[in-house]
Amino acid sequence: MTRVLKVGGRPQVDPTFASLIAETWDALSGAMVLVHGGGTDVSALQNAMGVAAQFVDGRRVTTAQDLEFVRMALSGTANKRLVSALVREGVRAVGISGENASLIAATPVDSGRLGHVGTPQRVNGSLLLHLMDGGYLPVVSPVSRNIAHELGPALNVNADDAAAAIAVAIEAEELLIVSDVPGVLVDNEAIAVLTLDEARRLVNKGLATGGMRTRLLAALTAAAGGVRRVRITDLDGVRDRMRGTVIQDSAE
């Protein structure tokens, strides 16, 4: 089974994170891609530079200056920290960003409100498959190449969106979206299963906001692209396949 695992910033600092990823990578015989966020790193760098972080619908407003902070924090600090921790656990981790070899080609989305923020248009899946076939774990920063003729060479792509596009491109059997909540919550309890229609309803009615909104939209994108299993969970759900919320077609 090929799995794309997207992990947010908070789970990355858990002391068990690296060993858990190493265990999972080994269990899958290397058939895995790790996509990471790192919003806390970006915000910390912005704050250090006297810039206040702003968000619209769960996406970070990104000026030209902010984009350089995003590059430094995600493709630099967060990516290399993860790679170093995984290599210590015996994983043959290789850190890359969406800019490398045009791994993720993106175009701007709503630049009037969001600035230098993009949405994936295509993924160089052969690069990821080549690394996996060689026995390596790709660790992907979602900063992506801008293929439009505006706003410069790179775009800030949400890690959930990047992970969904990658999962579709490499025909992964599962997309696992890991954050600091155990799933899609109703009355503080994680729902076991959401149909695609129910997930869309949560988004369209504004019941899913912020980070959960972007996770559900990414889950819908992955499911529409043929990914058979999409699950939203916390770090414990990496090992426990029954934990979290599964997004699936109503016909299943």
N, C-alpha and C positions, 0 to 999 in steps of 0.2 A: 504494500500500500504506500503510495506517495502522499505525503502530508505537507501542506504549507502551514507553518505556525507563525502567527503574528502575535507579538508580545508588546504590550504597552510599557511605558516608562516605570511605573511603580513596581510591577512584578519583577523587573530586572534587578532591583536592589535586594530582593529576597535572598538570604544566605544559601538557600537550597537550590536557587535557580540554575546555576551552571551544571551542577551534578544531575539535576532532573533532565535538563536538555541533553546532556551526554547519554544518560540512560535511554531516553527516547530515541535519539539518533542511532544508537547501537541496536535497539530493538527493531527499528525499521530498516536495518542494514544500509543506512546512509541515504534512504530515499526521502529526504526532507530538505526543505528550504526554510530558513528562519528570517522573517521580516520584522524589523523593530521600529518602534516609535522612540520617543524620548522628549516628550513635551516639557517635562520638568527641567531637563538640561537646557532646552531652548529658552524657557522662561527665566531660568537662573542667569543665563548669559545676557538676556535682554535687561533684566533688572540691574545687573552689574554695570551695564552701559547706560543706565538711566532711561530705559525704554519700557513702557508699560505694554504687556501682552494684551491683545484684543482678539475676541473670537466672535464668529457669526455662524450660527447653526453647527457648532462643534468644530469649526475649521478656523485655523489661526490666520488672522489678517496679516499679510506679509508684504512689507515694503521692500524696496531694493536693498536697503540696509539690513532689514530683518532677514532677508534671504541669505545674506552672508553669515548671520548668526545661526540660521538653521543649518547651513552647510557645515559650519564649524562644530556645532553641537551634535548633529546627527551623524554625518559622514565622518566626522573626526572623533570627538570624545566618546559618544555612546557606542558607535560601531567598534572602535578599537578596544574599548573596555570589555565589551562582550566577547570579542574574538580572543583577547588575552585570557579571560576567565575560562572560556571553553577549551582553549589549547591546554591550559593547566589540567583540565579534566580528561585529556587524551583525545579530544575531538580535533579532527583536521579541518578547523574552521578557517574560512577565507572571507575577509571583509570586502564588500564591494558596495557601490551605490548605484542608483538608477541611472546616473550619468555615465558610468563605465560601459564602454562598447554600446552605448545607447540601449542599455538593458531595459529601461522604461522610457518610452517616448511619450511625452505628454503635451497637452495644449492648455492654455489658460482657461479658467472657468470663472465667470463673473468677476473679471478684473476690476470693474468699477467698485465693487464692494470688498473684494478679497485681496486684490493686488496680485502678487507673484505666486499664485496658487494654481495648481494644475490638476487635470484629470488624465489618467492613462489612456492612450490610444492604441498602443501595441507594446508587446514585451518580447525581448530577444530570448525566448525560451531555450533555444539551443545552447546558449552560454551556460545557463543553469544546469541543463541536462549534462553538458560536457563536464562541468565541475563535479556533479553527483556521480557520474560514471567513473570519474577519476578517483573517487573515494573522499571527496571534500564536502563539507557543509557550507553552502553559500549563506552568508550573514548579510542581509541586504538593508541598506539605508534607503528610505523611499525618496530622497531628493532625486529628481528626474531631469532628463534632457528636455528642453523646450524645442519642439519642432515647428512652432509657429514663428512668424516673422515679427515678433514684438516681445518686449519685456526681458530680453537678454537670453543667455544660453541655458538657464536652469529654472526649475519651478519647484515649489514646495508642494509635494503630493502627500496627502494623508496616508499613513501607513496601512490603514484598513483597506483603502482603495487600491494601494499598491499590491497588497497581499491577495486581494480578490483577483486582480488582473493576472498576477503571476500564477495563481491556482488554475485559472482558466487556460493560460498559455501552455502550461506543462501537463495539463489534463490530470491534475491531482485528484485523488479519491476523496480527500478531506481538506477543508480549510478550517483551522482551529484559531479563533480569535480570543486571545487571552488578555484580560484586563484585571482590575482590582475588585470586580464584582462577580458573583457566582453564576450570573446569567441574566436574562431579561426578567426583571423583578416586577411582581404584582403583589402588593401588600407585604413587601419585604421577603417574598419567597420567589425563588427562581422557577419560571415556567419550564416544564420538561420539553414541550414541543410547541412550536409556532408554525402554522402553515404560511406559505408565501403571501396569501391574501391577508392573513392576520398581521403579518409583519408590515406589509404596505399600509394597512389601516393605522397601525401605531405611528408610523411616520407621517402619513397624510393628515391625521387628526392632531398632530403636535403632541401626542402622548409620549413619544420617545424623543428626547431632546439631548443636546450636547453630544457627548461621546457615544451614547447608546444609539443616537440617530445615525451617526456615521457608521457604526458597526452593523446596524440593520441594513442600511443601504448597500454596504459592501457584501453582506450576506446575500442579498437579493441579486446583486450583480453576478456573484459567483454561481449561484444556483441557476440563473438564466443562462450562464455560459457552460453549463454541463457538469459542474462540480457536484458530486452525488451527495456529499454530506457536509453541512456547514454547522458549526457549533460555536456558541459564545459561552465562555466560562472563565473561571479564575485559574490560578496556577495549579491548584489541586486537580483540575480537570484535565491537565496534560497526561496524568497517569490514569485517571479514572474516566473511562469513555462514557459512563452513564451520567456524569455530572454536567450541569449547565443546561443551556437551551439549544435544542436542535431546530434548525430552520429547514423545513422540507415542504415538498409539493403536497397539496391536499389530497392528491390521488394515491399517495403512498400509504 
